[in-house]
Amino acid sequence: MQDDPGQGIPLELKLFGMEKWEIILPSWFGYAWVQVALVLAGAYVVAKVADWVVTVILKRLTAKTRTDLDDKVVALLHGPIVKTILLIGLGIAVQRLAIGEEGWLTTLRFLQTFAVFVWTIFLLKFSGVMMKAASNDSSRMKMVEPTTYPLFDNLAKLVLVALALYVLIGIWDWDATGWVASAGILGLAVSFAAKDSLANLFSGVFIIADAPFRVGDYILLDTGERGEVVHIGLRSTRILTRDDVEVSIPNGILGNTKIVNETGGPAPRQRVRVKVGVSYDSDLDQVREVLMKVAEAVDLVLDTPEPRVRFRAFGDSSLAFELLVWVAEPSVRGMALDALNTAVHRAFSEAGVQIPFPQRDLRILERS
């Protein structure tokens, strides 16, 4: 027996007072399969329109910007939007079929699950694009750099997958109590087993975020190590000493120690101090003049700030003077100090300024 076409009349038509729909619409419109086909066709048309809007209009707008980040985002949006519209149309079409409440609920859950997968894949790709862009422009996000990009990229993906699982649990009405408890126990076990590695990891993130030093800076540690920072990793930081020896220091230690950044400050230049002692018979004005000429003659010494000479103290056997000069960067400090010491010795010898050495009187008492 053939179904009555009037049984499939959409409720929307009845609500608008169109009880005699058969006079306006063809008789075949009342069949459920016809309504399903029309809904699917309409969803396909809407999806094609949305596809045209994304691929044509939005791409034209993003082509006017300087960066290609928005172009990548628009390219990623193309697939999820079209698939979502088709899923909505499919859900409306299935609703027209007489599959019962249980069948409709199961179908809806499958459609929602597919939608979750579609948008989760989009968000994973979107987070990867954003993290990559942030790592390439560290001036905006200091925490995300090429060295920390894998960490934040994987962390973002882990969060997105966890949220997707949470949504799926809600869609299928599963009991997540056991899963949450297992995850808590597993996380506690991992945290105890890898506490040192986690401490280094978090310290590395804080070092990159706070930026007490950068690659290329010269740092001095409490333990006496001094060198150029050549690598800042998530677990450790490596410095290259003046002896060309690479020292790897765990970030957990760096996070709890005093660090002197010799390159830090408004400029990378550094002050060099040359301490020298002259005899008590020396002419102080002559000593100052000779030291200033030495500073002006050494090429490594900067003209600004100007060199200075200071009379520091009365020593046991000499008058303590100090020549203060500036060099362009910490890496040339050793060469500058060598050149200054050599020039000071020669200049004092030519000017007749004596550099005394400590003297001790020894008395021998004879006992009868």
C-alpha positions in Angstrom: 0.0 0.0 0.0 1.4 3.4 -1.0 2.0 6.0 1.8 -0.3 9.0 1.9 1.6 12.0 0.6 -0.2 14.2 3.2 1.5 12.4 6.0 4.9 13.9 5.2 3.7 17.6 5.2 6.3 19.8 6.9 5.1 21.2 10.2 6.2 24.7 9.2 3.6 24.8 6.5 0.8 23.8 8.9 1.9 26.5 11.4 1.5 29.1 8.7 -2.2 28.0 8.1 -1.5 26.2 4.8 -3.7 23.1 5.6 -4.7 22.9 1.9 -1.1 22.7 0.8 -2.0 20.2 -2.0 -3.6 23.0 -3.9 -0.4 25.1 -3.9 2.3 22.4 -4.0 2.5 19.2 -6.2 1.3 16.0 -4.6 4.8 14.4 -4.7 6.1 17.1 -2.3 4.5 15.3 0.6 6.7 12.2 0.3 9.5 11.9 2.9 12.1 10.9 0.4 11.3 14.0 -1.7 11.7 16.3 1.3 15.0 14.6 2.1 16.3 15.1 -1.4 15.2 18.8 -1.4 16.9 19.4 1.9 20.1 17.8 0.8 20.0 19.8 -2.5 19.4 23.0 -0.5 22.3 22.2 1.8 24.5 21.5 -1.2 23.6 24.9 -2.7 24.2 26.7 0.6 27.6 24.9 1.0 28.6 26.0 -2.6 27.6 29.6 -1.7 29.7 29.4 1.5 32.5 27.9 -0.5 32.4 30.8 -3.0 32.3 33.3 -0.2 35.4 31.8 1.5 37.4 31.1 -1.6 36.6 34.3 -3.5 35.5 37.2 -1.3 37.6 36.4 1.8 40.7 35.6 -0.2 40.4 38.9 -2.0 40.3 40.7 1.3 43.2 38.8 2.8 45.3 39.3 -0.3 45.4 43.0 0.6 47.2 42.4 3.9 51.0 42.3 4.3 51.1 39.0 6.1 50.1 35.6 4.7 48.8 34.4 8.1 45.2 35.3 7.3 45.5 33.6 3.9 46.5 30.4 5.6 43.6 30.7 8.1 41.1 31.3 5.2 42.4 28.2 3.4 41.9 26.2 6.5 38.3 27.4 7.0 37.2 26.3 3.6 36.8 22.6 4.4 35.2 22.8 7.9 32.5 25.4 6.9 31.4 23.4 3.8 31.3 20.1 5.8 29.4 21.7 8.7 26.7 23.0 6.4 26.4 19.6 4.7 26.1 17.9 8.1 23.4 20.3 9.2 21.5 19.6 6.0 21.9 15.9 6.5 20.6 16.2 10.1 17.5 18.1 8.9 17.0 15.5 6.1 17.2 12.6 8.5 14.7 14.3 10.7 12.1 13.9 7.9 12.5 10.1 7.9 10.4 8.0 10.2 13.3 6.3 12.0 12.0 6.7 15.6 13.3 8.8 18.4 16.1 6.3 19.3 17.3 6.1 15.7 17.2 9.9 15.3 19.2 10.4 18.6 21.8 7.9 17.4 22.1 9.5 14.0 22.4 13.0 15.6 25.2 11.7 17.8 27.1 10.3 14.8 26.7 13.6 13.0 27.9 15.6 16.0 30.8 13.2 16.4 31.8 13.8 12.8 31.5 17.5 13.3 33.7 17.4 16.3 36.4 15.5 14.3 36.2 18.1 11.5 36.6 21.1 13.8 39.2 19.4 15.9 41.4 18.8 12.8 40.8 22.4 11.8 41.8 23.7 15.3 44.9 21.5 15.4 46.1 22.9 12.0 45.1 26.5 13.1 47.1 26.2 16.4 50.1 25.0 14.4 49.9 27.9 12.0 49.5 30.4 14.9 52.4 28.9 16.9 54.6 28.9 13.9 53.8 32.6 13.2 54.4 33.5 16.8 57.8 31.7 16.9 58.9 33.6 13.8 57.9 36.9 15.4 59.3 36.7 18.9 58.9 40.5 19.5 55.1 40.0 20.0 55.2 36.7 22.0 58.5 36.3 23.8 57.6 32.9 25.2 57.1 31.3 21.8 60.5 31.1 20.1 62.0 28.6 17.6 63.4 26.7 20.6 60.1 26.5 22.5 57.9 26.1 19.4 57.7 22.3 19.7 56.7 22.5 23.4 53.8 25.0 22.9 52.7 23.4 19.7 52.4 20.0 21.3 50.8 21.5 24.4 48.2 23.3 22.4 47.4 20.1 20.4 47.2 18.1 23.7 44.7 20.6 25.1 42.6 20.6 21.9 42.5 16.8 21.8 41.5 16.7 25.5 38.6 19.2 24.9 37.5 17.1 21.9 37.4 14.0 24.0 35.4 15.9 26.7 32.9 17.0 24.1 32.6 13.4 22.7 32.0 12.1 26.2 29.1 14.6 26.6 27.6 13.8 23.2 27.5 10.0 23.9 26.6 10.5 27.6 29.5 8.3 28.8 30.6 8.1 32.5 33.9 9.9 32.6 34.6 9.4 36.3 36.9 6.4 35.9 38.8 8.2 33.1 39.4 11.3 35.1 40.6 9.3 38.1 43.0 7.3 35.9 44.3 10.5 34.4 44.9 12.0 37.8 46.8 9.0 39.1 48.8 8.8 35.9 49.7 12.5 36.1 50.7 12.2 39.7 53.0 9.2 38.9 54.6 11.1 36.0 55.2 14.2 38.1 57.0 12.3 40.8 59.1 10.3 38.3 60.2 13.3 36.3 60.2 16.1 38.8 63.8 17.1 37.9 63.0 17.1 34.2 59.8 19.1 34.8 61.7 21.6 37.0 64.2 22.1 34.2 61.4 22.4 31.7 59.4 25.0 33.6 62.6 26.9 34.4 63.5 26.9 30.7 60.1 28.4 29.9 60.5 31.1 32.6 64.0 31.9 31.3 62.7 32.4 27.8 59.6 34.4 29.0 61.6 36.6 31.5 64.6 36.9 29.2 67.3 37.6 31.8 69.8 36.8 29.0 69.7 35.9 25.3 71.8 34.0 22.8 75.0 36.0 22.3 75.0 37.6 25.7 78.0 37.2 28.1 77.0 36.0 31.5 78.8 35.3 34.8 77.4 32.8 37.2 77.8 32.4 41.0 79.9 29.3 40.4 82.4 31.3 38.4 81.5 30.2 34.9 81.7 33.0 32.4 81.0 32.8 28.7 78.8 33.5 25.7 75.3 32.0 25.7 75.2 29.9 22.6 71.9 28.0 23.2 68.8 28.2 25.4 66.9 25.0 25.4 64.0 23.7 27.4 66.1 21.5 29.6 69.5 23.3 29.7 71.4 26.3 28.6 74.9 26.1 27.0 77.6 28.8 27.3 80.9 28.9 25.5 83.8 30.0 27.7 86.8 32.0 26.6 88.7 28.7 26.5 86.3 27.5 23.8 84.8 25.0 26.3 81.1 24.5 26.1 79.4 24.2 29.5 75.8 22.9 29.7 73.9 24.1 32.8 70.4 22.7 33.7 67.8 25.4 33.7 66.7 24.4 37.1 70.0 25.6 38.5 70.0 28.8 36.4 66.5 29.6 37.7 67.8 29.6 41.3 71.2 31.3 40.9 72.4 34.8 40.6 73.3 35.7 37.0 75.4 38.7 35.9 74.6 39.6 32.3 77.6 41.6 31.1 75.9 42.4 27.8 72.7 43.5 29.4 71.7 47.1 30.0 71.0 49.9 27.6 74.2 49.1 25.5 76.5 46.0 25.2 79.6 48.1 26.1 81.5 47.3 29.2 83.9 49.1 31.5 87.4 48.0 32.0 89.4 48.9 35.1 93.2 49.1 35.1 94.6 49.3 38.6 98.2 50.6 39.0 100.3 51.7 41.9 102.9 54.5 41.7 105.5 55.5 44.2 104.8 58.2 46.9 107.4 60.5 45.2 105.4 60.6 41.9 103.8 63.7 40.5 100.1 63.1 40.6 99.2 65.4 37.7 101.9 63.7 35.6 100.4 60.3 36.5 96.9 61.4 35.4 98.2 62.8 32.2 100.2 59.7 31.2 97.2 57.4 32.0 94.8 59.6 29.9 97.3 59.5 26.9 97.4 55.7 27.2 93.7 55.5 27.1 93.5 57.7 24.0 96.2 55.7 22.2 94.5 52.3 22.5 92.1 51.6 19.6 89.8 49.3 21.5 88.9 52.1 24.0 85.7 54.0 23.2 85.7 57.8 23.1 82.3 58.0 24.6 82.0 57.6 27.6 85.3 59.3 28.1 88.1 57.6 30.0 88.7 58.6 33.6 91.5 58.4 36.1 90.8 58.0 39.8 93.1 58.2 42.8 91.7 55.4 44.9 93.8 54.9 48.1 97.1 55.2 49.9 98.6 51.8 49.8 101.3 50.2 52.0 104.0 51.0 49.5 102.3 52.8 46.6 99.6 55.2 45.6 96.6 53.3 44.1 95.4 54.7 40.8 92.7 53.3 38.5 92.2 53.9 34.8 88.5 53.5 33.8 87.7 53.0 30.1 84.9 51.6 28.1 85.0 48.9 25.4 82.4 48.1 22.8 81.5 44.6 24.1 82.5 42.1 26.7 84.2 39.8 24.2 87.1 42.4 23.7 87.6 43.0 27.4 90.6 40.7 27.7 92.4 42.2 24.6 91.7 45.7 25.8 93.1 45.0 29.3 96.2 43.4 27.8 96.8 46.4 25.5 96.2 48.9 28.3 98.6 47.2 30.7 101.3 47.0 28.1 100.8 50.7 27.2 100.8 51.8 30.8 104.1 50.0 31.6 105.8 51.5 28.6 104.4 55.0 29.2 105.5 55.0 32.9 109.0 53.8 31.9 109.3 56.6 29.4 108.0 59.3 31.8 110.1 58.0 34.7 107.1 57.1 36.9 108.1 54.3 39.2 105.9 51.4 39.9 107.0 50.2 43.4 106.9 46.7 44.6 106.2 45.7 48.2 109.3 45.8 50.4 109.9 44.1 53.8 112.8 44.8 56.3 114.2 41.7 57.9 116.0 42.1 61.2 118.1 39.3 62.7 118.5 39.5 66.5 121.5 37.8 67.9 121.2 36.4 71.4 124.3 36.1 73.6 
